[in-house]
Amino acid sequence: MAGSLDRNRCVLLTGPMGAGKSRVGRALAKALGWDFIDTDAEVEGAARMKIAEIFAREGETGFRRRERAVLEALPSQRSVIALGGGAVVEAENRRVLGEKGVLVWLDARPETLVERIGVVAERPLLAGLDQSARIAKLEALRDARAAAYGTALFRVETDARSVEEVCAAILAALRDGAAA
């Protein structure tokens, strides 16, 4: 399990695209009075390119290299951090993140993820796929990343839950040290 329950350590949200990491992260940061950081936005800012453009120019390898630099520069206190969906796949990234704070896995069914994602052009791993192929791709990505996501201290299902309900579940789990 990644991270400890020190109450000032960062809360790092992982999970597949569309699970709610950014929306929940913003709300959780506000509830805690902490900073919010979205690592995908940090990568885009540092590169001065959208993620789709980074993928087009440098491939996934180039994106992951840029992402690693952002992860290493993250604070370890009083921030809620929304991670990219694949940020926890590499063992070295998980080690770095474990030093930063508590890893929380937000999860949802692939059908829910597809509904939430919206514009596919901004999601390079789903570009050019119809709805059923997007569902299949998200299911395959989740299966491939399940072991890495499973290193999180908690797993919180976001299907049919509002942002506020997910935040409350995370806060309760952090307070009680139990799964949400």
VMD Tcl script that builds the backbone (N, CA, C; Angstrom):
set m [mol new atoms 540]
animate dup $m
set s [atomselect $m all]
$s set {name element resname resid chain x y z} {
  {N N MET 1 A 0.842 -1.186 0.000}
  {CA C MET 1 A 0.000 0.000 0.000}
  {C C MET 1 A 0.879 1.239 0.000}
  {N N ALA 2 A 0.507 2.195 -0.825}
  {CA C ALA 2 A 1.341 3.378 -1.001}
  {C C ALA 2 A 0.956 4.472 -0.017}
  {N N GLY 3 A 1.949 5.024 0.631}
  {CA C GLY 3 A 1.740 6.182 1.484}
  {C C GLY 3 A 1.324 5.824 2.890}
  {N N SER 4 A 1.387 6.813 3.762}
  {CA C SER 4 A 0.972 6.622 5.138}
  {C C SER 4 A -0.175 7.571 5.427}
  {N N LEU 5 A -0.749 7.452 6.620}
  {CA C LEU 5 A -1.917 8.249 6.958}
  {C C LEU 5 A -1.592 9.522 7.735}
  {N N ASP 6 A -0.369 10.013 7.673}
  {CA C ASP 6 A -0.026 11.297 8.274}
  {C C ASP 6 A -1.012 12.324 7.726}
  {N N ARG 7 A -1.686 13.017 8.591}
  {CA C ARG 7 A -2.790 13.876 8.148}
  {C C ARG 7 A -2.388 15.076 7.308}
  {N N ASN 8 A -1.118 15.407 7.239}
  {CA C ASN 8 A -0.679 16.518 6.395}
  {C C ASN 8 A -0.056 16.062 5.084}
  {N N ARG 9 A 0.082 14.762 4.886}
  {CA C ARG 9 A 0.663 14.245 3.651}
  {C C ARG 9 A -0.314 14.474 2.509}
  {N N CYS 10 A 0.203 14.573 1.321}
  {CA C CYS 10 A -0.635 14.768 0.138}
  {C C CYS 10 A -1.587 13.594 -0.046}
  {N N VAL 11 A -2.710 13.879 -0.680}
  {CA C VAL 11 A -3.640 12.850 -1.126}
  {C C VAL 11 A -3.498 12.799 -2.638}
  {N N LEU 12 A -3.101 11.631 -3.148}
  {CA C LEU 12 A -2.843 11.443 -4.576}
  {C C LEU 12 A -3.953 10.579 -5.152}
  {N N LEU 13 A -4.681 11.113 -6.112}
  {CA C LEU 13 A -5.804 10.398 -6.715}
  {C C LEU 13 A -5.363 9.718 -8.000}
  {N N THR 14 A -5.534 8.415 -8.057}
  {CA C THR 14 A -5.199 7.644 -9.243}
  {C C THR 14 A -6.456 6.954 -9.752}
  {N N GLY 15 A -6.365 6.380 -10.931}
  {CA C GLY 15 A -7.487 5.669 -11.527}
  {C C GLY 15 A -7.583 5.993 -13.002}
  {N N PRO 16 A -8.496 5.339 -13.679}
  {CA C PRO 16 A -8.622 5.537 -15.127}
  {C C PRO 16 A -9.165 6.912 -15.485}
  {N N MET 17 A -8.912 7.318 -16.730}
  {CA C MET 17 A -9.481 8.575 -17.209}
  {C C MET 17 A -10.997 8.513 -17.066}
  {N N GLY 18 A -11.571 9.610 -16.602}
  {CA C GLY 18 A -13.014 9.680 -16.428}
  {C C GLY 18 A -13.508 9.231 -15.061}
  {N N ALA 19 A -12.615 8.774 -14.194}
  {CA C ALA 19 A -13.029 8.309 -12.861}
  {C C ALA 19 A -13.392 9.471 -11.945}
  {N N GLY 20 A -12.955 10.688 -12.293}
  {CA C GLY 20 A -13.300 11.859 -11.496}
  {C C GLY 20 A -12.137 12.458 -10.729}
  {N N LYS 21 A -10.916 12.096 -11.083}
  {CA C LYS 21 A -9.751 12.548 -10.318}
  {C C LYS 21 A -9.651 14.071 -10.241}
  {N N SER 22 A -9.838 14.750 -11.344}
  {CA C SER 22 A -9.704 16.216 -11.349}
  {C C SER 22 A -10.871 16.886 -10.627}
  {N N ARG 23 A -12.083 16.479 -10.928}
  {CA C ARG 23 A -13.252 17.102 -10.289}
  {C C ARG 23 A -13.266 16.822 -8.795}
  {N N VAL 24 A -13.042 15.574 -8.427}
  {CA C VAL 24 A -13.016 15.218 -7.015}
  {C C VAL 24 A -11.830 15.884 -6.333}
  {N N GLY 25 A -10.688 15.904 -7.014}
  {CA C GLY 25 A -9.498 16.515 -6.443}
  {C C GLY 25 A -9.694 17.981 -6.094}
  {N N ARG 26 A -10.310 18.726 -6.996}
  {CA C ARG 26 A -10.573 20.149 -6.722}
  {C C ARG 26 A -11.469 20.312 -5.504}
  {N N ALA 27 A -12.538 19.513 -5.455}
  {CA C ALA 27 A -13.487 19.610 -4.340}
  {C C ALA 27 A -12.848 19.162 -3.023}
  {N N LEU 28 A -12.051 18.110 -3.066}
  {CA C LEU 28 A -11.389 17.614 -1.861}
  {C C LEU 28 A -10.374 18.638 -1.354}
  {N N ALA 29 A -9.616 19.239 -2.257}
  {CA C ALA 29 A -8.658 20.268 -1.867}
  {C C ALA 29 A -9.377 21.446 -1.202}
  {N N LYS 30 A -10.497 21.838 -1.760}
  {CA C LYS 30 A -11.268 22.943 -1.178}
  {C C LYS 30 A -11.757 22.571 0.220}
  {N N ALA 31 A -12.264 21.343 0.368}
  {CA C ALA 31 A -12.768 20.891 1.671}
  {C C ALA 31 A -11.657 20.856 2.725}
  {N N LEU 32 A -10.448 20.507 2.303}
  {CA C LEU 32 A -9.314 20.422 3.232}
  {C C LEU 32 A -8.591 21.756 3.415}
  {N N GLY 33 A -8.865 22.719 2.514}
  {CA C GLY 33 A -8.140 23.979 2.544}
  {C C GLY 33 A -6.715 23.824 2.028}
  {N N TRP 34 A -6.520 22.869 1.126}
  {CA C TRP 34 A -5.206 22.555 0.578}
  {C C TRP 34 A -5.124 23.015 -0.870}
  {N N ASP 35 A -3.910 22.939 -1.425}
  {CA C ASP 35 A -3.701 23.223 -2.839}
  {C C ASP 35 A -4.176 22.040 -3.670}
  {N N PHE 36 A -4.517 22.313 -4.921}
  {CA C PHE 36 A -4.879 21.262 -5.877}
  {C C PHE 36 A -3.885 21.300 -7.026}
  {N N ILE 37 A -3.406 20.126 -7.414}
  {CA C ILE 37 A -2.488 20.002 -8.543}
  {C C ILE 37 A -2.992 18.904 -9.462}
  {N N ASP 38 A -3.083 19.195 -10.738}
  {CA C ASP 38 A -3.437 18.201 -11.752}
  {C C ASP 38 A -2.163 17.936 -12.554}
  {N N THR 39 A -1.624 16.720 -12.458}
  {CA C THR 39 A -0.335 16.453 -13.101}
  {C C THR 39 A -0.413 16.554 -14.623}
  {N N ASP 40 A -1.555 16.214 -15.210}
  {CA C ASP 40 A -1.673 16.375 -16.663}
  {C C ASP 40 A -1.555 17.852 -17.045}
  {N N ALA 41 A -2.194 18.729 -16.275}
  {CA C ALA 41 A -2.101 20.166 -16.538}
  {C C ALA 41 A -0.667 20.653 -16.329}
  {N N GLU 42 A 0.020 20.097 -15.339}
  {CA C GLU 42 A 1.415 20.470 -15.088}
  {C C GLU 42 A 2.313 20.056 -16.263}
  {N N VAL 43 A 2.067 18.857 -16.798}
  {CA C VAL 43 A 2.835 18.397 -17.955}
  {C C VAL 43 A 2.583 19.323 -19.140}
  {N N GLU 44 A 1.317 19.645 -19.376}
  {CA C GLU 44 A 0.987 20.541 -20.490}
  {C C GLU 44 A 1.631 21.909 -20.318}
  {N N GLY 45 A 1.601 22.439 -19.105}
  {CA C GLY 45 A 2.194 23.746 -18.846}
  {C C GLY 45 A 3.698 23.752 -19.079}
  {N N ALA 46 A 4.366 22.716 -18.593}
  {CA C ALA 46 A 5.822 22.634 -18.763}
  {C C ALA 46 A 6.200 22.456 -20.235}
  {N N ALA 47 A 5.380 21.684 -20.961}
  {CA C ALA 47 A 5.676 21.407 -22.371}
  {C C ALA 47 A 5.160 22.502 -23.302}
  {N N ARG 48 A 4.238 23.314 -22.794}
  {CA C ARG 48 A 3.549 24.314 -23.617}
  {C C ARG 48 A 2.864 23.658 -24.815}
  {N N MET 49 A 2.337 22.462 -24.529}
  {CA C MET 49 A 1.582 21.688 -25.530}
  {C C MET 49 A 0.495 20.910 -24.805}
  {N N LYS 50 A -0.586 20.645 -25.512}
  {CA C LYS 50 A -1.616 19.753 -24.989}
  {C C LYS 50 A -1.079 18.326 -25.005}
  {N N ILE 51 A -1.648 17.481 -24.176}
  {CA C ILE 51 A -1.201 16.085 -24.099}
  {C C ILE 51 A -1.310 15.397 -25.451}
  {N N ALA 52 A -2.396 15.647 -26.162}
  {CA C ALA 52 A -2.560 15.027 -27.483}
  {C C ALA 52 A -1.406 15.409 -28.411}
  {N N GLU 53 A -0.948 16.654 -28.323}
  {CA C GLU 53 A 0.170 17.104 -29.158}
  {C C GLU 53 A 1.481 16.446 -28.720}
  {N N ILE 54 A 1.668 16.290 -27.409}
  {CA C ILE 54 A 2.865 15.597 -26.911}
  {C C ILE 54 A 2.887 14.165 -27.440}
  {N N PHE 55 A 1.747 13.480 -27.351}
  {CA C PHE 55 A 1.658 12.112 -27.866}
  {C C PHE 55 A 1.964 12.076 -29.360}
  {N N ALA 56 A 1.424 13.041 -30.115}
  {CA C ALA 56 A 1.643 13.067 -31.569}
  {C C ALA 56 A 3.115 13.313 -31.910}
  {N N ARG 57 A 3.768 14.172 -31.156}
  {CA C ARG 57 A 5.163 14.526 -31.452}
  {C C ARG 57 A 6.178 13.568 -30.840}
  {N N GLU 58 A 5.905 13.114 -29.605}
  {CA C GLU 58 A 6.911 12.365 -28.849}
  {C C GLU 58 A 6.478 10.953 -28.472}
  {N N GLY 59 A 5.210 10.624 -28.775}
  {CA C GLY 59 A 4.693 9.320 -28.395}
  {C C GLY 59 A 4.441 9.216 -26.904}
  {N N GLU 60 A 3.947 8.059 -26.491}
  {CA C GLU 60 A 3.668 7.855 -25.067}
  {C C GLU 60 A 4.956 7.901 -24.248}
  {N N THR 61 A 6.056 7.431 -24.824}
  {CA C THR 61 A 7.340 7.437 -24.111}
  {C C THR 61 A 7.749 8.860 -23.737}
  {N N GLY 62 A 7.614 9.793 -24.669}
  {CA C GLY 62 A 7.942 11.187 -24.393}
  {C C GLY 62 A 7.030 11.785 -23.338}
  {N N PHE 63 A 5.747 11.457 -23.427}
  {CA C PHE 63 A 4.804 11.944 -22.424}
  {C C PHE 63 A 5.174 11.418 -21.047}
  {N N ARG 64 A 5.465 10.112 -20.945}
  {CA C ARG 64 A 5.785 9.502 -19.644}
  {C C ARG 64 A 7.070 10.090 -19.057}
  {N N ARG 65 A 8.032 10.421 -19.902}
  {CA C ARG 65 A 9.261 11.069 -19.428}
  {C C ARG 65 A 8.929 12.423 -18.806}
  {N N ARG 66 A 8.099 13.182 -19.484}
  {CA C ARG 66 A 7.693 14.497 -18.971}
  {C C ARG 66 A 6.878 14.340 -17.680}
  {N N GLU 67 A 6.010 13.340 -17.670}
  {CA C GLU 67 A 5.182 13.086 -16.491}
  {C C GLU 67 A 6.053 12.744 -15.279}
  {N N ARG 68 A 7.078 11.913 -15.479}
  {CA C ARG 68 A 7.976 11.529 -14.378}
  {C C ARG 68 A 8.609 12.758 -13.744}
  {N N ALA 69 A 9.055 13.711 -14.556}
  {CA C ALA 69 A 9.664 14.939 -14.033}
  {C C ALA 69 A 8.676 15.711 -13.161}
  {N N VAL 70 A 7.416 15.761 -13.597}
  {CA C VAL 70 A 6.374 16.441 -12.812}
  {C C VAL 70 A 6.150 15.701 -11.495}
  {N N LEU 71 A 6.080 14.386 -11.528}
  {CA C LEU 71 A 5.848 13.607 -10.308}
  {C C LEU 71 A 6.957 13.830 -9.288}
  {N N GLU 72 A 8.185 13.855 -9.763}
  {CA C GLU 72 A 9.323 14.042 -8.858}
  {C C GLU 72 A 9.311 15.420 -8.195}
  {N N ALA 73 A 8.739 16.415 -8.865}
  {CA C ALA 73 A 8.706 17.783 -8.339}
  {C C ALA 73 A 7.494 18.057 -7.446}
  {N N LEU 74 A 6.586 17.099 -7.287}
  {CA C LEU 74 A 5.383 17.313 -6.482}
  {C C LEU 74 A 5.736 17.554 -5.014}
  {N N PRO 75 A 4.903 18.342 -4.330}
  {CA C PRO 75 A 5.106 18.529 -2.889}
  {C C PRO 75 A 4.717 17.248 -2.140}
  {N N SER 76 A 5.038 17.209 -0.858}
  {CA C SER 76 A 4.668 16.048 -0.043}
  {C C SER 76 A 3.769 16.442 1.122}
  {N N GLN 77 A 3.319 17.674 1.138}
  {CA C GLN 77 A 2.473 18.154 2.229}
  {C C GLN 77 A 1.291 18.950 1.697}
  {N N ARG 78 A 0.128 18.724 2.284}
  {CA C ARG 78 A -1.056 19.566 2.156}
  {C C ARG 78 A -1.448 19.937 0.728}
  {N N SER 79 A -1.444 18.945 -0.151}
  {CA C SER 79 A -1.937 19.123 -1.518}
  {C C SER 79 A -2.751 17.898 -1.903}
  {N N VAL 80 A -3.767 18.128 -2.715}
  {CA C VAL 80 A -4.504 17.038 -3.344}
  {C C VAL 80 A -4.051 17.019 -4.786}
  {N N ILE 81 A -3.636 15.835 -5.244}
  {CA C ILE 81 A -3.017 15.726 -6.559}
  {C C ILE 81 A -3.785 14.726 -7.415}
  {N N ALA 82 A -4.263 15.193 -8.563}
  {CA C ALA 82 A -4.913 14.319 -9.542}
  {C C ALA 82 A -3.833 13.835 -10.497}
  {N N LEU 83 A -3.611 12.528 -10.505}
  {CA C LEU 83 A -2.592 11.929 -11.353}
  {C C LEU 83 A -3.182 11.534 -12.700}
  {N N GLY 84 A -2.339 11.488 -13.716}
  {CA C GLY 84 A -2.765 10.934 -14.996}
  {C C GLY 84 A -3.084 9.457 -14.809}
  {N N GLY 85 A -3.939 8.928 -15.657}
  {CA C GLY 85 A -4.402 7.547 -15.520}
  {C C GLY 85 A -3.317 6.492 -15.522}
  {N N GLY 86 A -2.198 6.744 -16.207}
  {CA C GLY 86 A -1.131 5.758 -16.265}
  {C C GLY 86 A 0.071 6.094 -15.397}
  {N N ALA 87 A -0.038 7.125 -14.579}
  {CA C ALA 87 A 1.112 7.586 -13.791}
  {C C ALA 87 A 1.637 6.540 -12.818}
  {N N VAL 88 A 0.787 5.652 -12.348}
  {CA C VAL 88 A 1.214 4.673 -11.336}
  {C C VAL 88 A 1.721 3.362 -11.928}
  {N N VAL 89 A 1.719 3.242 -13.239}
  {CA C VAL 89 A 2.088 1.975 -13.869}
  {C C VAL 89 A 3.549 1.603 -13.592}
  {N N GLU 90 A 4.448 2.561 -13.735}
  {CA C GLU 90 A 5.873 2.292 -13.518}
  {C C GLU 90 A 6.184 2.207 -12.025}
  {N N ALA 91 A 6.933 1.176 -11.639}
  {CA C ALA 91 A 7.290 0.967 -10.235}
  {C C ALA 91 A 8.029 2.175 -9.656}
  {N N GLU 92 A 8.899 2.786 -10.438}
  {CA C GLU 92 A 9.640 3.954 -9.949}
  {C C GLU 92 A 8.688 5.104 -9.638}
  {N N ASN 93 A 7.659 5.295 -10.464}
  {CA C ASN 93 A 6.667 6.339 -10.185}
  {C C ASN 93 A 5.933 6.031 -8.885}
  {N N ARG 94 A 5.567 4.773 -8.678}
  {CA C ARG 94 A 4.877 4.399 -7.433}
  {C C ARG 94 A 5.771 4.664 -6.222}
  {N N ARG 95 A 7.068 4.407 -6.350}
  {CA C ARG 95 A 7.994 4.681 -5.253}
  {C C ARG 95 A 8.014 6.176 -4.946}
  {N N VAL 96 A 8.152 7.001 -5.990}
  {CA C VAL 96 A 8.167 8.457 -5.825}
  {C C VAL 96 A 6.866 8.924 -5.183}
  {N N LEU 97 A 5.737 8.427 -5.667}
  {CA C LEU 97 A 4.441 8.849 -5.148}
  {C C LEU 97 A 4.252 8.412 -3.697}
  {N N GLY 98 A 4.764 7.236 -3.352}
  {CA C GLY 98 A 4.678 6.758 -1.976}
  {C C GLY 98 A 5.384 7.680 -1.000}
  {N N GLU 99 A 6.401 8.378 -1.472}
  {CA C GLU 99 A 7.115 9.352 -0.639}
  {C C GLU 99 A 6.339 10.661 -0.511}
  {N N LYS 100 A 5.402 10.886 -1.421}
  {CA C LYS 100 A 4.665 12.153 -1.447}
  {C C LYS 100 A 3.421 12.136 -0.566}
  {N N GLY 101 A 2.752 10.977 -0.494}
  {CA C GLY 101 A 1.516 10.953 0.274}
  {C C GLY 101 A 0.746 9.669 0.143}
  {N N VAL 102 A -0.550 9.772 0.360}
  {CA C VAL 102 A -1.473 8.653 0.372}
  {C C VAL 102 A -2.108 8.500 -1.007}
  {N N LEU 103 A -1.987 7.313 -1.573}
  {CA C LEU 103 A -2.556 7.029 -2.888}
  {C C LEU 103 A -3.968 6.487 -2.725}
  {N N VAL 104 A -4.924 7.121 -3.431}
  {CA C VAL 104 A -6.333 6.726 -3.396}
  {C C VAL 104 A -6.770 6.414 -4.824}
  {N N TRP 105 A -7.341 5.226 -5.013}
  {CA C TRP 105 A -7.790 4.766 -6.327}
  {C C TRP 105 A -9.260 5.102 -6.516}
  {N N LEU 106 A -9.550 5.978 -7.481}
  {CA C LEU 106 A -10.930 6.241 -7.888}
  {C C LEU 106 A -11.236 5.323 -9.050}
  {N N ASP 107 A -12.350 4.636 -8.975}
  {CA C ASP 107 A -12.674 3.628 -9.980}
  {C C ASP 107 A -14.125 3.759 -10.414}
  {N N ALA 108 A -14.396 3.325 -11.625}
  {CA C ALA 108 A -15.763 3.323 -12.167}
  {C C ALA 108 A -15.820 2.307 -13.307}
  {N N ARG 109 A -17.024 1.870 -13.623}
  {CA C ARG 109 A -17.214 0.939 -14.747}
  {C C ARG 109 A -16.821 1.624 -16.057}
  {N N PRO 110 A -16.325 0.868 -17.035}
  {CA C PRO 110 A -15.945 1.460 -18.324}
  {C C PRO 110 A -17.085 2.242 -18.988}
  {N N GLU 111 A -18.303 1.768 -18.851}
  {CA C GLU 111 A -19.443 2.478 -19.444}
  {C C GLU 111 A -19.606 3.869 -18.825}
  {N N THR 112 A -19.411 3.960 -17.521}
  {CA C THR 112 A -19.483 5.245 -16.830}
  {C C THR 112 A -18.352 6.152 -17.293}
  {N N LEU 113 A -17.164 5.585 -17.425}
  {CA C LEU 113 A -16.004 6.370 -17.862}
  {C C LEU 113 A -16.246 6.984 -19.232}
  {N N VAL 114 A -16.768 6.182 -20.171}
  {CA C VAL 114 A -17.028 6.675 -21.530}
  {C C VAL 114 A -18.049 7.813 -21.498}
  {N N GLU 115 A -19.077 7.682 -20.673}
  {CA C GLU 115 A -20.076 8.754 -20.553}
  {C C GLU 115 A -19.441 10.051 -20.069}
  {N N ARG 116 A -18.524 9.947 -19.132}
  {CA C ARG 116 A -17.913 11.128 -18.517}
  {C C ARG 116 A -16.838 11.777 -19.377}
  {N N ILE 117 A -16.164 11.008 -20.195}
  {CA C ILE 117 A -14.985 11.499 -20.908}
  {C C ILE 117 A -15.292 12.599 -21.914}
  {N N GLY 118 A -16.352 12.449 -22.673}
  {CA C GLY 118 A -16.694 13.497 -23.624}
  {C C GLY 118 A -15.784 13.516 -24.835}
  {N N VAL 119 A -15.143 14.657 -25.102}
  {CA C VAL 119 A -14.347 14.872 -26.312}
  {C C VAL 119 A -13.166 13.912 -26.352}
  {N N VAL 120 A -13.202 12.988 -27.302}
  {CA C VAL 120 A -12.188 11.949 -27.397}
  {C C VAL 120 A -10.896 12.476 -28.007}
  {N N ALA 121 A -10.965 13.544 -28.777}
  {CA C ALA 121 A -9.766 14.100 -29.410}
  {C C ALA 121 A -8.717 14.495 -28.367}
  {N N GLU 122 A -9.178 14.839 -27.160}
  {CA C GLU 122 A -8.260 15.222 -26.095}
  {C C GLU 122 A -7.702 14.010 -25.357}
  {N N ARG 123 A -8.122 12.818 -25.725}
  {CA C ARG 123 A -7.697 11.580 -25.080}
  {C C ARG 123 A -6.986 10.699 -26.100}
  {N N PRO 124 A -5.681 10.856 -26.252}
  {CA C PRO 124 A -4.939 10.156 -27.308}
  {C C PRO 124 A -5.123 8.638 -27.315}
  {N N LEU 125 A -5.280 8.035 -26.164}
  {CA C LEU 125 A -5.420 6.574 -26.120}
  {C C LEU 125 A -6.778 6.097 -26.637}
  {N N LEU 126 A -7.725 7.032 -26.811}
  {CA C LEU 126 A -9.062 6.666 -27.303}
  {C C LEU 126 A -9.372 7.248 -28.680}
  {N N ALA 127 A -8.448 8.010 -29.227}
  {CA C ALA 127 A -8.684 8.685 -30.506}
  {C C ALA 127 A -9.037 7.688 -31.606}
  {N N GLY 128 A -10.057 8.031 -32.386}
  {CA C GLY 128 A -10.452 7.226 -33.530}
  {C C GLY 128 A -11.314 6.019 -33.202}
  {N N LEU 129 A -11.689 5.850 -31.946}
  {CA C LEU 129 A -12.490 4.689 -31.557}
  {C C LEU 129 A -13.956 5.071 -31.383}
  {N N ASP 130 A -14.859 4.160 -31.805}
  {CA C ASP 130 A -16.283 4.393 -31.549}
  {C C ASP 130 A -16.578 4.031 -30.094}
  {N N GLN 131 A -17.825 4.227 -29.677}
  {CA C GLN 131 A -18.179 4.051 -28.264}
  {C C GLN 131 A -17.880 2.638 -27.750}
  {N N SER 132 A -18.250 1.611 -28.486}
  {CA C SER 132 A -18.015 0.251 -27.995}
  {C C SER 132 A -16.519 -0.061 -27.935}
  {N N ALA 133 A -15.753 0.461 -28.887}
  {CA C ALA 133 A -14.296 0.261 -28.860}
  {C C ALA 133 A -13.657 1.047 -27.720}
  {N N ARG 134 A -14.216 2.232 -27.394}
  {CA C ARG 134 A -13.703 2.999 -26.249}
  {C C ARG 134 A -13.940 2.238 -24.956}
  {N N ILE 135 A -15.131 1.647 -24.826}
  {CA C ILE 135 A -15.439 0.849 -23.629}
  {C C ILE 135 A -14.455 -0.313 -23.520}
  {N N ALA 136 A -14.235 -1.011 -24.623}
  {CA C ALA 136 A -13.305 -2.147 -24.621}
  {C C ALA 136 A -11.882 -1.691 -24.291}
  {N N LYS 137 A -11.461 -0.562 -24.842}
  {CA C LYS 137 A -10.114 -0.041 -24.578}
  {C C LYS 137 A -9.953 0.340 -23.112}
  {N N LEU 138 A -10.963 1.001 -22.554}
  {CA C LEU 138 A -10.900 1.394 -21.143}
  {C C LEU 138 A -10.887 0.172 -20.228}
  {N N GLU 139 A -11.641 -0.837 -20.591}
  {CA C GLU 139 A -11.636 -2.075 -19.809}
  {C C GLU 139 A -10.257 -2.743 -19.871}
  {N N ALA 140 A -9.654 -2.775 -21.062}
  {CA C ALA 140 A -8.327 -3.366 -21.221}
  {C C ALA 140 A -7.266 -2.565 -20.452}
  {N N LEU 141 A -7.344 -1.236 -20.517}
  {CA C LEU 141 A -6.403 -0.400 -19.766}
  {C C LEU 141 A -6.546 -0.630 -18.262}
  {N N ARG 142 A -7.796 -0.688 -17.804}
  {CA C ARG 142 A -8.033 -0.910 -16.380}
  {C C ARG 142 A -7.467 -2.251 -15.956}
  {N N ASP 143 A -7.717 -3.289 -16.744}
  {CA C ASP 143 A -7.196 -4.618 -16.414}
  {C C ASP 143 A -5.671 -4.611 -16.373}
  {N N ALA 144 A -5.052 -3.944 -17.349}
  {CA C ALA 144 A -3.588 -3.891 -17.417}
  {C C ALA 144 A -2.991 -3.104 -16.249}
  {N N ARG 145 A -3.741 -2.137 -15.749}
  {CA C ARG 145 A -3.235 -1.270 -14.681}
  {C C ARG 145 A -3.756 -1.650 -13.301}
  {N N ALA 146 A -4.599 -2.666 -13.210}
  {CA C ALA 146 A -5.257 -3.016 -11.948}
  {C C ALA 146 A -4.269 -3.276 -10.817}
  {N N ALA 147 A -3.201 -3.986 -11.086}
  {CA C ALA 147 A -2.224 -4.275 -10.030}
  {C C ALA 147 A -1.594 -2.981 -9.512}
  {N N ALA 148 A -1.279 -2.057 -10.428}
  {CA C ALA 148 A -0.686 -0.782 -10.016}
  {C C ALA 148 A -1.705 0.054 -9.238}
  {N N TYR 149 A -2.949 0.123 -9.738}
  {CA C TYR 149 A -3.991 0.856 -9.013}
  {C C TYR 149 A -4.210 0.226 -7.636}
  {N N GLY 150 A -4.106 -1.091 -7.579}
  {CA C GLY 150 A -4.342 -1.825 -6.343}
  {C C GLY 150 A -3.325 -1.561 -5.249}
  {N N THR 151 A -2.232 -0.863 -5.567}
  {CA C THR 151 A -1.267 -0.499 -4.528}
  {C C THR 151 A -1.759 0.685 -3.701}
  {N N ALA 152 A -2.864 1.289 -4.116}
  {CA C ALA 152 A -3.431 2.417 -3.372}
  {C C ALA 152 A -3.891 1.952 -1.997}
  {N N LEU 153 A -3.882 2.873 -1.061}
  {CA C LEU 153 A -4.316 2.577 0.295}
  {C C LEU 153 A -5.815 2.298 0.339}
  {N N PHE 154 A -6.574 3.011 -0.517}
  {CA C PHE 154 A -8.023 2.855 -0.579}
  {C C PHE 154 A -8.486 2.830 -2.029}
  {N N ARG 155 A -9.611 2.172 -2.263}
  {CA C ARG 155 A -10.305 2.201 -3.553}
  {C C ARG 155 A -11.693 2.767 -3.308}
  {N N VAL 156 A -12.059 3.782 -4.083}
  {CA C VAL 156 A -13.363 4.421 -3.945}
  {C C VAL 156 A -14.080 4.338 -5.283}
  {N N GLU 157 A -15.226 3.681 -5.303}
  {CA C GLU 157 A -16.026 3.594 -6.522}
  {C C GLU 157 A -16.773 4.911 -6.710}
  {N N THR 158 A -16.740 5.426 -7.937}
  {CA C THR 158 A -17.374 6.716 -8.221}
  {C C THR 158 A -18.648 6.587 -9.049}
  {N N ASP 159 A -18.987 5.358 -9.475}
  {CA C ASP 159 A -20.234 5.162 -10.222}
  {C C ASP 159 A -21.414 5.662 -9.384}
  {N N ALA 160 A -22.303 6.412 -10.004}
  {CA C ALA 160 A -23.550 6.864 -9.383}
  {C C ALA 160 A -23.324 7.606 -8.071}
  {N N ARG 161 A -22.167 8.214 -7.909}
  {CA C ARG 161 A -21.884 9.030 -6.728}
  {C C ARG 161 A -21.564 10.442 -7.187}
  {N N SER 162 A -22.050 11.412 -6.440}
  {CA C SER 162 A -21.711 12.804 -6.745}
  {C C SER 162 A -20.279 13.075 -6.286}
  {N N VAL 163 A -19.740 14.181 -6.749}
  {CA C VAL 163 A -18.399 14.598 -6.330}
  {C C VAL 163 A -18.362 14.728 -4.805}
  {N N GLU 164 A -19.409 15.301 -4.233}
  {CA C GLU 164 A -19.469 15.485 -2.784}
  {C C GLU 164 A -19.483 14.148 -2.058}
  {N N GLU 165 A -20.209 13.171 -2.594}
  {CA C GLU 165 A -20.252 11.843 -1.967}
  {C C GLU 165 A -18.898 11.149 -2.030}
  {N N VAL 166 A -18.211 11.291 -3.147}
  {CA C VAL 166 A -16.885 10.695 -3.283}
  {C C VAL 166 A -15.915 11.361 -2.307}
  {N N CYS 167 A -15.965 12.685 -2.209}
  {CA C CYS 167 A -15.105 13.400 -1.248}
  {C C CYS 167 A -15.374 12.924 0.172}
  {N N ALA 168 A -16.638 12.801 0.527}
  {CA C ALA 168 A -16.986 12.339 1.870}
  {C C ALA 168 A -16.458 10.928 2.118}
  {N N ALA 169 A -16.542 10.063 1.110}
  {CA C ALA 169 A -16.033 8.694 1.252}
  {C C ALA 169 A -14.519 8.699 1.449}
  {N N ILE 170 A -13.817 9.549 0.711}
  {CA C ILE 170 A -12.355 9.637 0.845}
  {C C ILE 170 A -11.993 10.154 2.233}
  {N N LEU 171 A -12.648 11.227 2.654}
  {CA C LEU 171 A -12.359 11.798 3.973}
  {C C LEU 171 A -12.626 10.794 5.092}
  {N N ALA 172 A -13.725 10.056 4.974}
  {CA C ALA 172 A -14.036 9.031 5.975}
  {C C ALA 172 A -12.987 7.924 5.983}
  {N N ALA 173 A -12.592 7.491 4.792}
  {CA C ALA 173 A -11.592 6.426 4.694}
  {C C ALA 173 A -10.250 6.876 5.270}
  {N N LEU 174 A -9.863 8.105 4.982}
  {CA C LEU 174 A -8.612 8.630 5.526}
  {C C LEU 174 A -8.688 8.754 7.044}
  {N N ARG 175 A -9.825 9.195 7.530}
  {CA C ARG 175 A -10.011 9.371 8.976}
  {C C ARG 175 A -10.036 8.018 9.699}
  {N N ASP 176 A -10.764 7.069 9.115}
  {CA C ASP 176 A -10.976 5.787 9.776}
  {C C ASP 176 A -9.952 4.721 9.402}
  {N N GLY 177 A -9.197 4.983 8.321}
  {CA C GLY 177 A -8.228 3.996 7.873}
  {C C GLY 177 A -8.874 2.763 7.286}
  {N N ALA 178 A -10.089 2.914 6.751}
  {CA C ALA 178 A -10.816 1.770 6.175}
  {C C ALA 178 A -11.167 2.037 4.727}
  {N N ALA 179 A -11.394 0.981 3.967}
  {CA C ALA 179 A -11.779 1.116 2.555}
  {C C ALA 179 A -13.108 1.842 2.439}
  {N N ALA 180 A -13.285 2.602 1.328}
  {CA C ALA 180 A -14.510 3.381 1.128}
  {C C ALA 180 A -15.429 2.696 0.153}
}
mol reanalyze $m
mol bondsrecalc $m
mol representation Tube
mol addrep $m
